[in-house]
Amino acid sequence: MIRLLALDLDGTLLNSRGRLPERNVRAVAAARAQNVRVALVTGRRFRDARPLALELGLDVPVIAHNGAVTKHARTLETVAAILLPLAAAREVLRVGREHHADPLVSDDAEGAGLLIYDHIHEKNRPLANYIEWARRIHGAEAEQAILRVESVEQYLDHAPVHITFSGTCADTEHLVRALEREVGQSVKLMTTLYPRLDFGLIDIIHPEVSKGTGLAAVVAEYGLTPAEVMAVGDNHNDVEMLHYAGLGVAMGNAEPVLRDDPRFHVTATNDEDGVALAIEKYILSTVSNQ
């Protein structure tokens, strides 16, 4: 029996416009009514994902930063945090600076989260747009959520949650190769490319972190087993989570590596209420047949 539902956000629970479909909201509520716990699992920063959890009316665990930090949405109780070692973080910053990349540092694992930056190159408009978006969604909390400092290197005297670089696809791929060559196995690189927008992201986290490790922390907190978990996702960073879960479900819009894996079930796309359909099929129909 499924007792924990783990849901990726972008490309999964949210549609292609970044909105929360009403059918998904109803299905999650119906699952909760059957005593199924819910966890949100995302590459987003905790503070950026938290509003969605609160919108669902849940104090659910939010597995954020690709698994580096897991916290309850309303109480901010920390379930688990695996930070990027300071020495590795400094090396990452050094390599990034050598390639003229703009670093964003995610900090404050014990609180709601803090975004640190020092400057943005004029050509990096997508990064400027992201910071503007973050300020907008945090509203009155923006001053506590986003901090511009004179120097990220001077600020960073402790282990952060993770570091992010962004830029064009070509610049991103070039920086990934440099980081792989110079930083090696001391970190994990999570790369996302959006060719249509000519925009790329590199999230650098602790080498042992994944959405799967974050999900395992929640399973342990609730005294469950992997066999009692259903996870739904669409991208490469969801693979460990789907393998960990007793029931892994790939979205219809998922990357081929997920959709073609015989160990995963496939549902409809995120614009066709794929999450709701999966909940109805694998959780609600099972309950109704008992």
ZADOFI-288971 format. One line per 10 residues: their letters; for each residue y, z, x negated of N, C-alpha, C, O. Coordinates in steps of 0.02 Angstrom, whole numbers. Each point is the difference from the previous one (the first is absolute). Layout:
N
a	Y,Z,X,Y,Z,X,Y,Z,X,Y,Z,X | ...
This chain:
290
mirllaldld	-60,0,-42,60,0,42,63,0,-44,3,35,-50 | 46,-75,69,63,-3,-36,43,60,19,14,12,59 | 7,26,-110,42,58,12,67,-4,-36,44,42,10 | -36,-94,-53,64,-10,-34,14,-74,-4,-42,-40,-20 | 102,20,41,22,-69,1,55,-8,-53,53,31,6 | -65,-72,-57,48,-11,-54,30,-70,7,-36,-50,-1 | 102,46,9,33,-63,15,52,-18,-52,47,38,-13 | -55,-97,-17,53,-29,-41,58,-18,46,-9,-8,61 | 69,3,-88,59,-15,40,17,-75,0,-15,-35,48 | 47,12,-100,25,-69,-2,-58,-50,-1,-45,4,-41
gtllnsrgrl	48,-50,89,-53,-50,7,-60,25,39,-48,-37,10 | 51,100,13,-58,29,36,25,33,64,-3,-31,53 | 26,93,-56,25,33,60,64,-33,25,11,-3,61 | 31,-22,-107,62,-33,19,-11,-75,4,-40,-28,-37 | 77,-4,82,-6,-73,6,41,-34,-55,29,33,-43 | -28,-99,44,33,-37,-54,76,9,1,34,-19,-48 | -7,47,101,72,16,3,14,72,-21,57,24,3 | -109,11,-25,8,69,-21,6,49,57,24,56,-10 | -45,-76,69,5,43,59,-68,28,20,-52,-27,-19 | 54,81,57,-60,34,22,-18,-23,71,33,20,47
pernvravaa	-85,-62,-40,-17,-26,67,-21,55,48,-33,48,-19 | 53,-55,81,-14,52,50,-75,9,10,-23,57,11 | -16,-111,-14,-72,7,9,-30,42,-55,-46,39,12 | 72,-46,-74,-25,42,-55,18,73,12,-40,45,-14 | 101,-33,39,20,69,15,-47,31,51,-22,57,-8 | 8,-94,61,-45,26,53,-70,13,-27,-31,50,17 | 6,-95,-59,-68,8,-26,-5,60,-47,-49,37,2 | 100,-27,-44,0,59,-44,2,64,42,-35,48,-15 | 76,-48,68,4,59,44,-67,12,34,-21,58,7 | -12,-111,15,-65,7,33,-52,28,-48,-42,41,19
araqnvrval	44,-63,-83,-47,26,-49,13,74,-13,-47,40,-4 | 110,-21,-1,17,70,-10,-23,42,59,-21,58,-8 | 25,-86,69,-23,37,59,-75,13,-2,-25,45,34 | -10,-84,-75,-72,10,-9,-15,41,-63,-55,-1,-27 | 107,38,4,-7,44,-58,-12,-36,-66,-30,27,-46 | 53,-89,43,-3,-37,-63,66,12,-37,54,-13,27 | -58,37,-88,59,11,-41,26,-67,-27,-38,-48,-5 | 101,45,-11,31,-61,-25,35,13,-66,33,51,-9 | -40,-98,-38,38,2,-62,32,-68,-11,-32,-51,11 | 94,50,-33,34,-62,-18,-5,-9,-75,11,47,-38
vtgrrfrdar	-28,-107,16,-14,-13,-70,42,-60,-22,-5,-54,30 | 46,62,-82,48,-52,-15,21,-2,-73,-5,51,-35 | 28,-108,14,31,-5,-66,72,23,2,31,8,-53 | -4,2,112,70,22,6,8,70,-28,-47,39,-6 | 110,-24,-11,17,68,-17,-9,45,61,6,-23,57 | -22,87,-69,-11,46,55,60,2,47,-8,-4,61 | 68,10,-89,59,7,43,11,-63,42,25,5,56 | -45,-64,-83,8,-62,38,-52,-6,56,13,-32,51 | -72,61,-61,-54,-4,50,5,55,52,-25,-7,56 | 55,62,-74,3,58,44,28,-15,69,-27,24,49
plalelgldv	82,-63,-43,27,-13,67,-51,-32,48,2,13,60 | -47,-54,-86,-51,-30,44,-48,52,26,-20,-3,58 | 1,50,-101,-44,53,23,34,42,54,-31,18,50 | 93,-2,-61,37,39,50,11,-39,64,1,29,54 | 7,-96,-60,6,-42,59,-63,3,43,4,-4,61 | -61,10,-94,-63,6,36,-10,71,28,-48,13,36 | 95,32,-52,-5,68,26,-53,41,-34,-28,46,30 | 14,-62,-94,-55,31,-35,23,39,-61,47,-20,-34 | -80,77,21,6,31,-66,-62,-20,-39,-38,43,-23 | 30,-108,15,-61,-25,-33,10,0,-76,56,0,-24
pviahngavt	-112,0,-13,7,-11,-72,24,-71,-13,-27,-48,28 | 77,42,-70,24,-66,-22,-22,-7,-73,24,35,-44 | -70,-82,32,-23,-15,-67,46,-54,-26,-7,-59,19 | 55,78,-62,54,-45,-20,-5,-18,-74,-42,26,-36 | 86,-71,15,3,-20,-71,-69,-25,-23,-20,14,-57 | -15,-51,100,-67,-25,-16,-49,55,-18,-47,-10,-39 | 58,69,68,-47,55,-10,24,54,-48,-34,51,-7 | 92,-60,-26,23,49,-48,21,66,33,-8,53,-30 | 35,-57,90,22,60,36,-26,-2,72,7,-50,34 | -36,105,-12,-23,7,69,32,63,29,-11,55,-25
khartletva	49,-64,80,37,55,30,-2,-5,75,-8,-55,28 | 17,111,6,6,-1,72,72,-19,19,48,23,-30 | -43,-66,80,64,-31,17,53,51,21,57,-3,-23 | -74,48,68,51,44,28,12,61,-44,57,19,-13 | -110,13,-11,7,63,-37,13,-10,-74,22,46,-34 | -34,-107,8,7,-16,-71,-51,37,-43,8,4,-61 | -60,24,92,-53,32,-38,-34,-52,-45,-20,-53,24 | 13,69,-88,-31,-47,-47,-75,11,-1,-24,55,-13 | -13,-108,28,-73,2,-2,-24,-13,-71,-45,34,-26 | 74,-85,-7,-19,-17,-68,56,-40,-32,36,-37,34
aillplaaar	-28,44,-100,49,-39,-37,-28,-12,-70,-17,48,-36 | 14,-111,16,-23,-19,-67,57,-40,-31,10,-58,16 | 27,90,-61,61,-29,-25,-11,-44,-62,-52,6,-33 | 100,-49,20,-3,-43,-59,19,42,-61,54,28,-2 | -98,-24,-48,16,41,-59,66,-20,-32,16,-59,-4 | 22,109,-19,67,-14,-26,-2,-47,-60,42,-45,-4 | -88,54,-42,-4,-45,-58,-11,-72,21,31,-46,-27 | -75,36,76,-13,-68,24,61,-27,36,16,-59,-6 | 18,101,44,60,-21,37,54,-24,-49,33,-50,12 | -25,86,-67,50,-20,-49,-17,-67,-33,45,-40,-13
evlrvgrehh	-110,29,0,-20,-64,-28,11,-57,50,21,-55,-19 | -34,68,82,11,-50,52,74,-18,3,18,-59,5 | 25,109,-8,72,-13,1,21,-41,-61,41,-46,6 | -68,62,-64,17,-36,-61,-17,-74,7,40,-44,-16 | -101,30,39,-22,-70,8,43,-35,52,20,-58,-10 | -6,91,65,42,-29,52,69,-18,-26,26,-54,14 | 5,99,-51,67,-12,-27,-1,-60,-48,46,-42,1 | -98,37,-42,-5,-55,-47,-3,-67,36,19,-52,-29 | -42,52,91,-4,-62,39,54,-3,54,-5,-38,48 | 57,79,-57,60,-1,43,-17,11,74,30,-30,45
adplvsddae	-79,73,-33,-20,16,68,35,63,24,15,45,-40 | -3,-40,104,35,57,31,-52,51,25,-37,-16,46 | 34,76,-75,-49,49,23,25,40,60,58,18,5 | -104,-4,40,9,49,53,-51,55,-12,-59,-14,-10 | 80,76,10,-45,56,-11,-7,40,65,50,21,29 | -111,-11,-7,-14,42,58,-15,70,-25,-43,10,-43 | 78,40,71,-4,69,-24,-6,47,59,-1,-21,58 | -4,86,-73,0,54,50,-64,-1,42,2,-9,61 | -58,19,-95,-65,1,35,-6,59,48,-38,-3,48 | 74,57,-62,-6,60,42,45,-4,62,-12,37,48
gaglliydhi	62,-80,-49,44,-6,58,-12,-65,37,-56,-25,2 | 109,-1,29,-7,-61,39,3,-63,-42,-15,-54,23 | 36,62,-87,1,-58,-44,71,-19,-19,46,5,41 | -38,-27,-104,65,-19,-26,-7,-65,-39,-46,-6,-41 | 90,-41,53,1,-64,-35,56,1,-52,58,12,17 | -76,-25,-80,48,3,-55,9,-70,-30,-49,-36,-11 | 111,17,-1,14,-63,-36,66,8,-37,39,45,14 | -27,-90,-63,64,4,-35,43,-63,8,61,6,8 | -90,-65,-9,39,-60,13,-45,-56,24,-61,4,-6 | 92,-55,35,-37,-58,25,34,-63,-27,60,-9,7
heknrplany	-100,-34,-38,28,-63,-23,25,-42,59,-29,3,55 | 81,-41,-66,29,-40,54,-50,-47,32,3,-13,60 | -49,-15,-100,-48,-48,26,-55,32,41,-37,-34,35 | 32,100,-39,-55,35,35,23,22,70,-1,59,16 | 20,-108,24,24,15,67,-53,33,45,17,44,39 | -81,-64,-44,-51,34,42,-3,75,-12,-10,38,47 | 19,-16,-109,-1,71,-14,61,34,32,-5,55,28 | 63,-86,-34,59,27,33,-9,4,75,21,49,32 | -54,-100,-4,-13,1,73,-47,58,18,9,32,52 | -59,-20,-95,-47,55,14,37,67,0,-12,42,44
iewarrihga	55,-31,-92,37,63,-3,45,8,60,7,54,28 | 24,-109,-7,42,2,60,-41,16,62,21,39,43 | -81,-69,-39,-46,15,56,-20,73,0,1,33,52 | -18,-6,-111,-20,70,-5,57,46,22,-12,49,35 | 73,-64,-56,56,41,22,9,-3,76,17,50,32 | -28,-109,-5,9,-9,73,-52,39,40,18,33,48 | -82,-36,-68,-51,33,40,3,76,-7,-22,36,44 | 50,-12,-100,4,72,-10,64,30,29,5,61,7 | 43,-103,11,59,23,35,34,58,-34,21,-5,-58 | -15,60,94,36,58,-25,-33,30,-62,32,36,-38
eaeqailrve	-97,-50,28,-35,27,-58,5,-45,-61,-29,16,-52 | 64,-71,57,2,-49,-54,23,30,-66,-27,-17,-53 | 76,62,55,26,29,-62,-52,44,-33,0,8,-61 | -45,21,100,-54,41,-28,-62,-42,-18,-44,23,-36 | 42,-85,61,-59,-41,-9,5,-48,-58,-50,-19,-30 | 112,-1,13,10,-52,-51,55,24,-47,54,19,21 | -70,-21,-86,47,26,-49,10,-50,-56,-48,-22,-33 | 110,3,22,16,-43,-57,22,44,-58,44,43,7 | -76,-53,-66,15,40,-59,28,-44,-55,-5,-62,4 | 33,92,-55,26,-39,-55,-55,-33,-40,6,-57,-22
sveqyldhap	-62,93,14,-57,-26,-38,-65,29,27,-8,61,2 | -37,-105,18,-66,23,24,-36,36,-56,-33,51,12 | 38,-76,-73,-34,31,-56,23,72,-11,-40,44,-14 | 106,-33,19,26,68,-9,-21,46,58,-13,59,-10 | 10,-87,69,-20,39,59,-72,22,-5,-17,57,19 | -26,-101,-45,-72,11,4,-25,46,-55,-17,-23,-55 | 15,87,69,-28,49,-46,-63,33,27,-21,52,-24 | -9,-84,75,-60,26,32,-40,-59,28,26,-55,5 | -88,68,14,-43,-52,27,25,-22,69,6,41,44 | 7,-106,-35,21,-25,67,-61,-18,42,-57,2,-23
vhitfsgtca	70,-21,85,-55,-24,43,-21,-70,-22,-59,-12,-13 | 107,-34,10,-15,-66,-26,64,-37,-18,55,21,18 | -63,-77,-53,56,-43,-20,-11,-69,30,-57,-24,1 | 110,-7,21,-3,-67,30,48,-47,-36,56,19,-18 | -79,-81,7,44,-54,-23,-5,-56,51,-51,-10,32 | 106,-27,-24,-2,-58,44,41,-56,-30,42,11,-44 | -54,-72,69,37,-58,-24,-31,-63,27,-37,3,49 | 52,-60,-79,-31,-63,21,-75,2,-15,-23,42,-38 | -14,-87,69,-72,-2,-13,-15,-13,-74,-44,32,-28 | 81,-78,-2,-12,-16,-71,16,60,-44,-39,16,-45
dtehlvrale	95,18,58,18,58,-40,-51,56,10,-17,35,-48 | -6,-27,110,-50,52,14,-64,-12,-37,-27,45,-31 | 1,-106,33,-62,-17,-34,7,9,-75,-47,23,-33 | 105,-41,5,12,8,-72,0,74,-19,-29,19,-50 | 61,23,91,3,71,-14,-69,32,7,-17,44,-39 | -22,-65,88,-68,27,8,-40,-12,-63,-35,45,-24 | 38,-105,-3,-37,-15,-61,22,44,-59,-40,23,-40 | 106,-12,36,25,42,-53,-23,73,8,-19,32,-48 | 22,-7,109,-23,68,13,-74,8,-13,-22,50,-29 | -18,-99,49,-71,2,-13,-14,2,-76,-44,35,-23
revgqsvklm	83,-72,-13,-10,-5,-73,23,63,-35,-33,23,-47 | 89,6,67,30,54,-38,-14,70,27,2,49,-38 | -17,-43,102,-13,66,29,-74,10,12,-26,56,-2 | -9,-112,15,-73,2,4,-28,43,55,22,-3,58 | -72,43,-76,-38,39,49,33,66,18,-28,39,38 | 88,-25,-63,32,64,14,33,2,69,22,53,22 | -18,-111,11,29,-4,67,-40,-49,42,-43,-36,-26 | 57,35,91,-27,-51,45,59,-41,26,50,27,22 | -58,-93,-25,52,-46,24,-20,-28,67,-54,-30,7 | 95,39,43,-11,-28,67,53,-54,11,59,16,10
ttlyprldfg	-81,-79,-11,47,-56,4,-4,-35,67,-54,-14,25 | 112,0,5,4,-37,63,50,-56,-9,57,11,-21 | -78,-73,37,43,-58,-6,13,-30,69,-46,-6,41 | 108,-14,-29,19,-33,62,29,-69,-20,61,-7,-5 | -105,-43,-6,24,-65,-24,53,-32,45,46,-32,-25 | -52,41,91,48,-30,46,71,26,-13,49,-36,10 | -45,99,-31,65,31,-14,17,-1,-74,55,21,-20 | -102,-45,-21,7,3,-73,17,71,-22,50,12,-35 | -91,35,57,13,71,-12,-65,34,-17,-51,-11,32 | 52,54,-84,-59,37,-19,14,73,-11,57,19,-16
lidiihpevs	-108,22,24,4,73,-10,-56,22,-46,-56,-25,4 | 72,71,-49,-52,34,-40,8,74,11,52,29,-18 | -102,3,46,-2,73,6,-45,27,-55,-57,-21,-6 | 83,68,-33,-38,28,-56,-16,72,17,45,41,9 | -110,-24,-6,-23,66,21,-51,26,-50,-19,-34,-47 | -3,95,58,-52,31,-41,-62,-43,2,-17,-27,53 | -18,19,-109,-57,-47,-2,-57,17,47,-40,-43,17 | 35,106,5,-56,20,43,18,-1,74,-41,17,43 | 102,-37,-27,25,3,69,-18,-64,38,1,-55,-28 | -18,63,92,-9,-56,46,7,27,70,1,61,11
kgtglaavva	2,-106,37,-1,23,70,-66,36,15,-3,44,44 | -49,-62,-79,-64,33,9,2,73,-22,-29,43,34 | 62,-28,-90,4,70,-22,43,41,48,-15,58,13 | 68,-89,14,40,35,49,-40,15,63,5,54,28 | -44,-103,-6,-41,10,60,-53,54,-12,-15,39,45 | -13,-38,-105,-49,52,-16,30,70,4,-33,47,20 | 97,-41,-39,33,65,4,8,23,72,-8,59,16 | 23,-106,29,6,17,71,-68,18,29,-5,47,39 | -46,-85,-57,-68,15,24,-21,71,-21,-29,37,39 | 45,-19,-101,-16,67,-24,39,53,38,-26,53,16
eygltpaevm	91,-67,-3,41,48,36,-29,16,69,1,57,22 | -26,-109,11,-26,9,68,-75,17,2,-28,9,54 | -4,-5,-111,-71,17,-2,-45,-54,30,-50,15,31 | 69,-78,-41,-38,-56,26,-40,-33,-55,-1,23,-57 | -33,-78,74,-36,-40,-48,25,-72,5,27,-19,52 | -36,-22,-104,21,-70,4,-31,-37,58,31,-46,28 | -92,64,-8,-34,-34,55,37,9,66,-11,-39,46 | 55,90,-42,36,13,62,70,-32,0,41,15,43 | -29,-60,-90,65,-31,-8,-2,-74,17,-46,-36,-20 | 96,13,57,12,-72,10,67,-15,-31,50,32,16
avgdnhndve	-48,-82,-61,62,-20,-33,14,-73,15,-46,-41,4 | 110,25,4,21,-68,17,55,-21,-49,48,36,-10 | -56,-96,-20,50,-24,-47,1,-75,-7,-41,-35,30 | 88,10,-71,7,-73,-5,11,-26,-71,-1,-61,-10 | 11,105,-40,20,-25,-65,-42,28,-56,-43,43,11 | 55,-67,-72,-40,19,-58,1,76,-10,-50,29,-21 | 107,3,34,4,72,-12,-38,41,52,-2,61,-4 | -27,-95,54,-40,35,50,-75,-1,-16,-39,33,34 | 19,-69,-86,-72,-10,-13,-36,66,-11,-53,12,29 | 81,31,-73,-34,64,-14,-6,43,62,-51,33,10
mlhyaglgva	102,-34,32,-1,39,62,-54,-26,47,-37,40,30 | 31,-106,-23,-50,-28,45,-70,12,-26,-46,11,40 | 37,-13,-106,-66,15,-28,-18,74,10,-58,16,11 | 107,27,-16,-12,72,8,-22,17,71,-45,42,10 | 76,-73,38,-13,16,71,-70,-21,21,-26,-51,-24 | -3,89,69,-64,-20,28,5,-65,38,-48,-39,1 | 105,27,30,12,-62,37,66,-30,-24,54,26,15 | -58,-80,-52,59,-35,-25,14,-61,42,-45,-40,13 | 107,32,9,20,-56,42,57,-38,-33,51,29,-17 | -60,-94,8,51,-44,-28,37,-35,56,-31,-23,49
mgnaepvlrd	95,17,-55,41,-35,49,-14,-76,-3,-22,-26,-52 | 34,-8,107,-9,-72,1,48,-36,-47,-13,-56,-21 | 69,88,5,49,-28,-47,-10,27,-70,43,-11,-43 | -99,45,31,-12,30,-66,-11,-52,-54,-15,-58,14 | 22,80,-76,-16,-43,-57,-74,-20,4,-42,39,22 | 26,-100,-45,-70,-24,4,-51,47,-31,-56,5,25 | 75,31,-78,-48,44,-33,-23,55,48,-55,26,-7 | 97,-7,55,-19,49,50,-38,-32,57,-53,24,20 | 79,-79,6,-31,-32,58,-70,-27,-17,-43,-3,44 | 33,-17,-106,-64,-29,-19,-51,50,-24,-57,-17,-15
dprfhvtatn	77,80,10,-47,52,-23,-47,19,57,22,23,52 | -87,-33,-61,-48,13,55,-4,74,19,-28,17,52 | 54,26,-94,-2,72,16,54,21,49,-2,55,27 | 50,-100,-15,56,17,45,-6,-38,66,-21,-58,0 | 39,90,54,8,-33,64,69,-33,1,45,20,-37 | -36,-71,79,64,-35,4,26,3,72,-37,-13,47 | 100,31,-40,32,3,65,52,-56,4,3,-43,-44 | 38,44,97,52,-51,8,59,14,-47,-1,50,-36 | 50,-94,36,57,8,-46,47,55,25,-8,27,54 | 57,-12,-97,48,52,18,49,-23,54,35,41,30
dedgvalaie	-32,-107,-17,40,-25,56,-41,-8,64,26,-21,52 | -90,37,-57,-46,-4,58,-29,69,16,-54,4,30 | 90,49,-48,-22,69,14,-68,15,-29,-42,32,32 | 31,-54,-94,-65,9,-32,-21,72,-7,-59,16,6 | 107,29,-20,-16,71,-6,-25,27,67,-50,35,3 | 87,-51,50,-21,24,66,-69,-25,19,-41,37,26 | 27,-101,-40,-66,-28,15,-55,35,-38,-54,12,27 | 68,5,-90,-51,35,-40,-12,70,26,-57,23,3 | 110,12,16,-7,67,28,-40,-3,65,-44,41,12 | 62,-89,30,-35,-6,65,-74,-15,-11,-43,25,37
kyilstvsnq	27,-67,-86,-69,-21,-11,-43,53,-33,-56,13,21 | 83,18,-73,-41,44,-42,8,74,14,-39,41,-24 | 91,-22,63,10,70,16,-3,13,75,-41,40,23 | 84,-73,14,5,15,72,-61,-23,39,-23,35,44 | -4,-93,-60,-59,-24,36,-61,44,-15,-43,10,43 | 39,15,-104,-54,45,-19,2,64,39,-51,26,23 | 113,1,-15,9,63,38,-18,-11,73,-32,42,31 | 53,-99,-2,-12,-13,71,-74,-10,16,-22,9,56 | -16,-29,-108,-72,-12,11,-43,62,-10,-60,-2,10 | 92,57,-30,-39,61,-12,-11,38,65,-32,53,0
